[in-house]
């Protein structure tokens, strides 16, 4: 991978392993989970030029059964009196969490941030999905290791402890032990104290959880009609009018139609009634006064859905606010005192320009992060979409009151994948199941 991962078309191809799930399950039980990596390119797939060899390369695949839950554990963690590892200064500690897998090996699940020059570090609001943390099994053995970070060499080992989550919740304070030091020093006590200052739980929304339990998936498109798209009668317009006879030919579609078609065909299978809500923003529409940012393109405010797939500012906040209001009303309900998830909404915003109401949009995204919704933003044309990266929490996650919120936004520049509708759909929807 070169820099940020923008998909396999922009990174060097190494190789692949192809196995059926049945074989993986059987081999995992027999602890035969190491496979040769093949360097050939699979038929029908396109990759960047191959620069690597895979001689003697292996891939280890471990499988374990997990409990399907959207609960997240949030920790405040501190260490006290860590061993001094640096000649000049103290230590630069960080910790690594691993869980013991069913085949006896250890799988790393989390690496903390480094705390510079301290023997008494604190880590606040460390959030981990329970499925990631311990596979939903509070009796699964966990390992916490503390290291001293070094710029120009491998990290120094400080110490570790092992415990299951049941023990962690009751005991909360553990000694960090370096077994090698313990053998060599008769008066050795420990290499520091590791403490869980607080352990809290939050109930998150998970796309995969909803679909597994029969929740309806609602798909909504918001389309940019600002004047920067150009005159639809001109060939260079991003909204170029296409003859109806050409709508089945992906290459002949304008950029907005390509985005809607590629994504819509995938999402349509999840949408129970095969109807999409479609809104326009950034223009004055027929029968309206002034610029609208949440106009139903079929003209029906009460039912903005359509059948399946066949110079103004660019403001996102109004349409996000409108859709989240609907999600809040229809997404969940209470049945016999229990929360029931009725609908999960995927809002797809297609735009040709930089966002004009960033502050208001971030505010609405913070509210949306607590609801069953994912927001996909697709940039069409050749504009500078730098600000969109701020909304997509892959690099810098949006925070609210000092706490990182659930990342509900995925941004994709259409031009990178415009030639292949399958790759476009794959890259656009890649994060939705994890949100």
Backbone torsions as a table, in degrees:
resi	resn	phi	psi	omega
1	UNK	NA	135.3	177.7
2	UNK	-107.0	108.7	179.6
3	UNK	65.5	-140.8	-179.3
4	UNK	-68.4	140.3	-179.3
5	UNK	-76.5	105.5	179.6
6	UNK	-103.4	21.2	178.8
7	UNK	108.2	162.5	-172.2
8	UNK	-71.0	-15.1	179.0
9	UNK	-72.0	-20.8	-177.2
10	UNK	-106.3	5.7	179.8
11	UNK	-121.5	157.8	-177.2
12	UNK	-72.1	135.9	179.6
13	UNK	-82.4	134.6	178.5
14	UNK	-109.5	-55.1	-178.0
15	UNK	171.4	-172.5	-175.9
16	UNK	-150.3	161.6	171.4
17	UNK	-126.1	134.2	180.0
18	UNK	-126.6	114.4	179.9
19	UNK	-140.8	148.6	175.4
20	UNK	-81.2	155.5	-175.0
21	UNK	-63.4	-33.7	179.0
22	UNK	-62.0	-44.3	179.2
23	UNK	-64.5	-40.0	178.8
24	UNK	-62.5	-41.4	-178.8
25	UNK	-65.2	-45.2	-179.8
26	UNK	-64.7	-47.8	-178.5
27	UNK	-65.2	-33.0	179.9
28	UNK	-64.6	-40.1	178.4
29	UNK	-65.4	-32.7	179.9
30	UNK	-90.5	6.6	179.7
31	UNK	59.5	30.9	175.6
32	UNK	-108.3	69.0	-171.4
33	UNK	-114.9	26.4	176.6
34	UNK	-110.0	128.5	-173.0
35	UNK	-129.9	146.5	175.4
36	UNK	-67.5	142.5	174.9
37	UNK	-96.6	125.7	-179.2
38	UNK	-94.4	134.0	-175.8
39	UNK	-86.7	-12.1	-179.1
40	UNK	-67.4	151.1	178.2
41	UNK	-85.2	125.2	179.5
42	UNK	-57.6	145.6	-177.9
43	UNK	-58.0	133.5	175.3
44	UNK	85.3	-0.1	-178.3
45	UNK	-108.0	146.6	-178.8
46	UNK	-115.9	133.2	179.7
47	UNK	-135.3	164.0	171.3
48	UNK	-63.1	156.1	-177.1
49	UNK	-50.0	133.0	-177.0
50	UNK	-75.3	125.8	-178.8
51	UNK	-120.4	-0.5	-174.0
52	UNK	-120.5	150.6	171.7
53	UNK	-103.2	154.7	-177.4
54	UNK	-122.1	30.9	178.3
55	UNK	-60.8	125.8	179.5
56	UNK	63.5	14.3	178.9
57	UNK	-77.6	142.8	-178.7
58	UNK	-131.5	153.6	173.4
59	UNK	-124.0	133.0	177.5
60	UNK	-103.5	123.2	-179.4
61	UNK	-117.1	118.0	178.3
62	UNK	-110.8	137.5	-178.8
63	UNK	-121.4	137.4	175.3
64	UNK	-144.1	152.6	177.4
65	UNK	-83.0	133.2	-179.5
66	UNK	-123.5	156.8	175.1
67	UNK	-85.1	132.2	-178.3
68	UNK	-79.2	101.5	-178.3
69	UNK	-146.0	148.7	178.5
70	UNK	-105.0	12.4	-178.9
71	UNK	-71.9	140.8	176.5
72	UNK	-120.2	136.4	174.3
73	UNK	-95.5	135.4	-179.9
74	UNK	-121.1	121.2	-174.2
75	UNK	-111.9	143.7	159.3
76	UNK	-108.5	122.1	-171.9
77	UNK	-125.6	143.0	175.2
78	UNK	-140.7	155.0	172.9
79	UNK	-123.7	152.0	-178.3
80	UNK	-134.8	138.4	175.1
81	UNK	55.3	48.1	174.9
82	UNK	-68.2	154.0	176.7
83	UNK	-62.5	140.3	176.3
84	UNK	-79.2	120.2	-173.6
85	UNK	-110.6	-19.8	-176.7
86	UNK	-97.1	139.6	178.8
87	UNK	-63.9	-47.7	175.7
88	UNK	-106.0	118.4	-176.9
89	UNK	99.3	-159.3	-174.8
90	UNK	-111.1	-103.0	174.1
91	UNK	-142.5	160.5	175.2
92	UNK	-118.3	77.6	-168.7
93	UNK	-79.5	150.2	166.9
94	UNK	-148.9	162.4	-179.6
95	UNK	-125.4	154.7	179.4
96	UNK	-124.4	132.1	176.2
97	UNK	-105.2	132.0	174.1
98	UNK	-129.4	154.6	175.4
99	UNK	-121.7	147.5	-179.7
100	UNK	-80.6	123.0	-177.3
101	UNK	-84.5	167.7	-176.3
102	UNK	-62.0	-26.3	-179.0
103	UNK	-88.7	6.6	176.9
104	UNK	94.1	-12.2	179.0
105	UNK	-84.4	171.3	179.2
106	UNK	-109.1	136.8	178.5
107	UNK	-117.3	123.6	-179.3
108	UNK	-71.0	133.7	-178.3
109	UNK	-118.7	-17.4	-177.2
110	UNK	-163.0	141.1	171.0
111	UNK	-126.4	126.5	-176.2
112	UNK	-80.4	172.6	172.5
113	UNK	-74.5	154.5	178.3
114	UNK	-82.1	135.5	173.9
115	UNK	-106.1	119.4	-171.5
116	UNK	-81.8	137.5	168.8
117	UNK	49.7	59.7	178.6
118	UNK	-153.1	148.2	172.3
119	UNK	-106.4	0.8	-178.8
120	UNK	-134.3	64.7	-174.5
121	UNK	-77.2	159.2	174.5
122	UNK	-130.8	139.4	173.5
123	UNK	-124.6	120.9	-176.1
124	UNK	-108.1	144.5	174.0
125	UNK	54.1	52.5	173.9
126	UNK	-83.0	108.1	-176.4
127	UNK	-101.5	128.6	179.1
128	UNK	-135.6	132.0	172.5
129	UNK	-63.7	135.8	-179.0
130	UNK	-58.5	-38.2	178.8
131	UNK	-60.3	-42.3	178.1
132	UNK	-70.2	-40.7	-172.8
133	UNK	-68.5	-54.6	-177.0
134	UNK	-140.8	22.2	178.6
135	UNK	61.0	21.6	-179.5
136	UNK	77.7	11.8	-177.8
137	UNK	-117.2	104.9	-176.3
138	UNK	-68.0	-10.1	178.6
139	UNK	-98.7	1.8	178.5
140	UNK	-72.5	135.3	-177.2
141	UNK	-72.7	133.4	179.7
142	UNK	-118.3	150.5	178.3
143	UNK	-124.6	128.8	176.1
144	UNK	-114.7	118.0	-179.2
145	UNK	-117.8	136.8	178.4
146	UNK	-112.4	133.7	-178.1
147	UNK	-126.2	160.1	172.2
148	UNK	-105.0	116.9	-178.0
149	UNK	-72.4	138.1	174.6
150	UNK	-130.5	139.3	-176.0
151	UNK	-66.9	-43.9	-169.9
152	UNK	-110.8	10.3	177.9
153	UNK	-152.4	174.8	-179.5
154	UNK	-63.7	149.7	-179.0
155	UNK	-64.0	149.7	175.7
156	UNK	-87.2	138.7	179.6
157	UNK	-81.6	129.0	178.7
158	UNK	-99.8	-52.7	179.6
159	UNK	172.0	175.9	-176.8
160	UNK	-149.2	167.0	165.2
161	UNK	-145.9	158.5	177.9
162	UNK	-127.7	138.1	178.9
163	UNK	-166.8	155.1	172.7
164	UNK	-86.3	169.9	-174.1
165	UNK	-69.0	-31.0	176.6
166	UNK	-59.3	-43.7	179.5
167	UNK	-68.1	-41.4	-179.5
168	UNK	-59.4	-43.4	-177.9
169	UNK	-65.9	-28.0	-177.8
170	UNK	-94.5	-37.9	-174.7
171	UNK	-88.3	-49.4	173.7
172	UNK	70.2	-25.0	179.8
173	UNK	-122.0	132.6	-174.0
174	UNK	-138.0	147.5	174.3
175	UNK	-84.2	137.1	173.8
176	UNK	-90.3	124.3	-174.2
177	UNK	-117.6	130.9	169.4
178	UNK	-104.0	105.6	-173.3
179	UNK	-60.6	-34.4	-179.5
180	UNK	-66.9	-43.1	177.6
181	UNK	-65.8	-37.7	-178.6
182	UNK	-62.1	-36.4	179.8
183	UNK	-70.5	-33.2	-172.7
184	UNK	-88.5	-25.6	-174.4
185	UNK	-115.5	120.1	-178.8
186	UNK	-67.4	-30.6	-177.7
187	UNK	-96.6	14.9	-178.7
188	UNK	-66.4	132.8	176.3
189	UNK	-109.0	-59.4	178.0
190	UNK	-167.0	175.8	178.8
191	UNK	-108.3	14.9	178.8
192	UNK	140.7	169.7	179.6
193	UNK	-115.9	131.3	-178.5
194	UNK	-111.0	122.0	-174.0
195	UNK	-128.4	135.5	171.2
196	UNK	-91.0	98.1	-177.0
197	UNK	-67.3	-33.4	174.9
198	UNK	-154.6	147.9	176.1
199	UNK	-133.1	116.6	179.1
200	UNK	-125.2	163.6	-178.3
201	UNK	-128.8	140.0	174.8
202	UNK	-126.9	145.4	178.8
203	UNK	-93.3	113.5	-179.6
204	UNK	-98.1	165.7	174.6
205	UNK	-99.1	133.5	-179.5
206	UNK	-126.4	127.3	-179.4
207	UNK	-56.9	-46.1	-177.2
208	UNK	-66.4	-35.3	177.9
209	UNK	-61.6	-42.8	-177.9
210	UNK	-62.9	-48.8	-176.5
211	UNK	-64.6	-36.7	179.5
212	UNK	-64.6	-28.4	-178.6
213	UNK	-99.8	16.1	173.1
214	UNK	81.0	16.1	179.0
215	UNK	-67.9	138.0	177.6
216	UNK	-69.2	139.9	176.4
217	UNK	-106.0	121.8	179.1
218	UNK	-107.0	131.1	-178.3
219	UNK	-111.6	129.8	-179.0
220	UNK	-128.7	132.0	175.2
221	UNK	-108.1	139.7	172.5
222	UNK	-123.5	120.1	-169.8
223	UNK	-112.0	133.7	-178.0
224	UNK	-78.7	119.6	177.4
225	UNK	-115.0	20.1	178.6
226	UNK	-63.4	156.4	-172.8
227	UNK	-65.3	-18.0	-179.5
228	UNK	-65.4	-13.6	176.7
229	UNK	-71.5	-17.7	-179.7
230	UNK	92.8	168.1	179.9
231	UNK	-73.0	123.1	-177.1
232	UNK	-58.4	-19.4	-179.6
233	UNK	-83.0	-8.5	-178.6
234	UNK	-98.3	146.9	-175.3
235	UNK	-62.5	-30.9	-176.3
236	UNK	-83.5	-5.6	-177.4
237	UNK	-69.8	139.7	175.0
238	UNK	-69.0	-17.6	176.5
239	UNK	-106.4	27.9	-178.8
240	UNK	-48.5	129.4	-179.2
241	UNK	-72.2	128.2	-177.7
242	UNK	-111.0	136.5	177.1
243	UNK	-60.0	141.9	-178.7
244	UNK	-56.0	-32.0	-177.7
245	UNK	-66.2	-19.4	-175.9
246	UNK	-97.7	0.8	-174.0
247	UNK	-66.0	-20.5	178.8
248	UNK	-83.9	-9.7	-179.7
249	UNK	-99.0	104.7	-174.5
250	UNK	-56.2	-40.0	-175.9
251	UNK	-65.2	-26.3	-177.0
252	UNK	-86.0	-10.5	-176.7
253	UNK	-72.2	153.9	172.6
254	UNK	-76.2	172.8	-170.3
255	UNK	-65.2	-36.1	178.1
256	UNK	-66.5	-41.7	179.1
257	UNK	-65.0	-36.9	177.9
258	UNK	-63.6	-43.7	-179.7
259	UNK	-63.8	-46.1	-178.3
260	UNK	-65.8	-41.8	-177.8
261	UNK	-66.3	-48.4	-176.7
262	UNK	-62.3	-45.3	-177.1
263	UNK	-79.0	-39.8	-177.6
264	UNK	-60.7	-38.3	-179.5
265	UNK	-63.7	-33.4	178.5
266	UNK	-76.9	-48.4	-176.2
267	UNK	-69.5	-26.5	-176.9
268	UNK	-57.4	-34.4	-177.9
269	UNK	-68.6	-21.4	178.8
270	UNK	-91.0	-16.7	-176.0
271	UNK	-87.0	116.9	-172.0
272	UNK	-56.0	-47.8	-175.2
273	UNK	-97.6	5.3	177.6
274	UNK	59.1	27.7	178.1
275	UNK	-117.2	137.4	180.0
276	UNK	-112.3	136.9	170.2
277	UNK	-77.5	132.4	-177.5
278	UNK	-129.2	121.7	180.0
279	UNK	-121.3	154.1	173.4
280	UNK	-117.5	152.9	177.9
281	UNK	-145.8	154.9	175.5
282	UNK	86.2	23.6	-179.6
283	UNK	-155.0	166.7	171.8
284	UNK	-94.9	119.8	-175.7
285	UNK	-98.1	161.4	-176.4
286	UNK	-55.4	128.6	177.9
287	UNK	83.0	6.3	-179.6
288	UNK	-116.2	163.7	176.0
289	UNK	-115.4	129.8	178.5
290	UNK	77.1	174.8	-179.4
291	UNK	-74.3	131.7	179.2
292	UNK	-111.8	145.0	-179.3
293	UNK	-120.1	6.8	178.8
294	UNK	-152.3	49.1	-173.9
295	UNK	-93.1	124.3	176.8
296	UNK	-69.6	122.9	-172.2
297	UNK	-69.7	-16.0	174.2
298	UNK	-89.4	1.7	178.1
299	UNK	79.0	0.0	-176.2
300	UNK	-105.8	102.4	-178.1
301	UNK	-63.3	-32.5	-177.1
302	UNK	-81.9	-24.0	179.9
303	UNK	-144.2	84.6	-175.5
304	UNK	-83.1	13.4	-174.5
305	UNK	-82.5	147.6	174.3
306	UNK	-125.3	163.9	-176.5
307	UNK	-79.8	113.4	167.0
308	UNK	43.3	-154.8	-175.9
309	UNK	-114.5	117.2	170.1
310	UNK	-149.6	NA	NA
311	UNK	NA	8.1	-179.5
312	UNK	-95.0	160.3	176.1
313	UNK	-70.4	155.1	176.9
314	UNK	-102.4	96.9	-176.3
315	UNK	-106.1	125.7	179.3
316	UNK	-97.0	-29.9	-172.1
317	UNK	-52.9	-44.4	-177.2
318	UNK	-60.2	-43.2	-177.3
319	UNK	-73.1	-36.7	176.8
320	UNK	-63.7	-42.5	179.5
321	UNK	-61.8	-42.6	-178.3
322	UNK	-64.7	-45.0	-177.1
323	UNK	-71.3	-40.8	-179.8
324	UNK	-66.7	-30.1	175.8
325	UNK	-62.5	-41.8	177.6
326	UNK	-67.5	-40.7	179.4
327	UNK	-62.4	-42.8	-179.9
328	UNK	-61.3	-33.7	-178.2
329	UNK	-80.1	-39.3	-171.5
330	UNK	-109.1	-16.6	-172.5
331	UNK	-68.0	-37.7	-176.8
332	UNK	-133.4	154.3	174.4
333	UNK	-148.8	166.5	179.2
334	UNK	-107.8	129.2	176.4
335	UNK	-126.1	114.4	-178.3
336	UNK	54.3	40.8	176.3
337	UNK	82.4	-3.5	-179.2
338	UNK	-105.7	141.7	176.3
339	UNK	-72.4	127.9	177.5
340	UNK	-115.1	128.5	-178.9
341	UNK	-90.6	106.1	-174.9
342	UNK	-86.2	-36.3	-171.1
343	UNK	-150.7	138.1	173.1
344	UNK	-115.2	126.3	-173.7
345	UNK	-106.7	135.7	173.5
346	UNK	-113.9	107.9	178.5
347	UNK	-93.4	120.2	179.1
348	UNK	-109.9	113.3	179.8
349	UNK	-102.4	123.9	-179.8
350	UNK	-111.7	123.9	-172.5
351	UNK	-140.6	156.2	178.9
352	UNK	-110.4	4.5	-174.4
353	UNK	-149.1	173.8	177.1
354	UNK	-64.0	147.1	-178.7
355	UNK	-74.4	140.5	-176.5
356	UNK	-101.4	-20.5	-176.2
357	UNK	-119.8	55.8	-173.7
358	UNK	-57.2	-47.2	-176.8
359	UNK	-60.0	-46.7	-179.3
360	UNK	-67.3	-37.4	-179.7
361	UNK	-66.1	-44.1	178.0
362	UNK	-60.3	-39.1	178.1
363	UNK	-61.1	-42.6	179.9
364	UNK	-70.8	-34.1	177.9
365	UNK	-65.4	-38.4	177.3
366	UNK	-59.5	-41.8	178.7
367	UNK	-68.1	-40.3	-178.0
368	UNK	-66.6	-27.8	-176.0
369	UNK	-63.3	-17.7	179.9
370	UNK	-94.3	3.7	-175.4
371	UNK	-120.0	162.0	179.0
372	UNK	-75.9	77.7	-177.6
373	UNK	-149.5	145.5	169.5
374	UNK	-121.0	143.5	-179.9
375	UNK	-119.2	120.6	177.6
376	UNK	-109.0	128.2	177.1
377	UNK	-114.5	124.0	179.4
378	UNK	-114.1	122.0	178.9
379	UNK	-93.2	122.1	178.2
380	UNK	-107.1	154.5	-179.0
381	UNK	83.2	-164.9	-172.7
382	UNK	-114.3	24.2	-179.6
383	UNK	-69.8	168.1	175.0
384	UNK	-84.0	115.0	-176.5
385	UNK	-105.6	27.5	-175.9
386	UNK	-55.0	-42.8	-176.0
387	UNK	-65.6	-23.6	179.8
388	UNK	-64.9	-30.5	179.9
389	UNK	-63.7	-28.5	178.6
390	UNK	-67.0	-32.5	-180.0
391	UNK	-77.4	-32.8	177.4
392	UNK	-80.8	114.5	-171.1
393	UNK	-79.0	18.4	-178.3
394	UNK	-62.5	-43.0	-176.6
395	UNK	-96.5	-49.3	-178.0
396	UNK	-128.5	100.0	-174.9
397	UNK	-72.5	136.2	179.6
398	UNK	-65.4	139.4	-179.5
399	UNK	-116.6	153.9	175.5
400	UNK	-134.4	118.3	-177.8
401	UNK	55.9	38.8	177.3
402	UNK	82.4	-1.9	-177.6
403	UNK	-113.5	130.5	179.0
404	UNK	-66.2	134.6	-179.8
405	UNK	-94.1	166.1	176.1
406	UNK	-61.5	132.0	180.0
407	UNK	-78.7	106.6	-176.7
408	UNK	-108.4	0.2	-173.4
409	UNK	-111.0	135.3	173.3
410	UNK	-127.5	125.2	177.7
411	UNK	-109.1	136.0	178.6
412	UNK	-136.1	123.7	173.7
413	UNK	-78.8	118.5	-173.2
414	UNK	-58.4	-38.7	-174.0
415	UNK	-59.0	-27.1	-178.7
416	UNK	-69.3	-25.3	-173.0
417	UNK	-129.8	15.4	-169.8
418	UNK	-66.1	-23.7	-176.2
419	UNK	-79.7	-14.6	-175.8
420	UNK	-133.0	105.8	-177.7
421	UNK	-62.2	-31.3	179.9
422	UNK	-68.3	-44.3	178.9
423	UNK	-67.0	-39.8	178.0
424	UNK	-58.2	-47.5	179.8
425	UNK	-63.8	-41.3	-178.8
426	UNK	-62.9	-47.3	-178.7
427	UNK	-66.8	-38.0	-176.8
428	UNK	-68.3	-39.5	-174.1
429	UNK	-98.1	4.7	-173.3
430	UNK	-58.0	-36.5	-173.4
431	UNK	-90.0	-15.8	-172.9
432	UNK	-56.1	-47.2	-179.1
433	UNK	-61.8	-20.9	-177.9
434	UNK	-94.7	-4.1	-175.8
435	UNK	-82.7	NA	NA
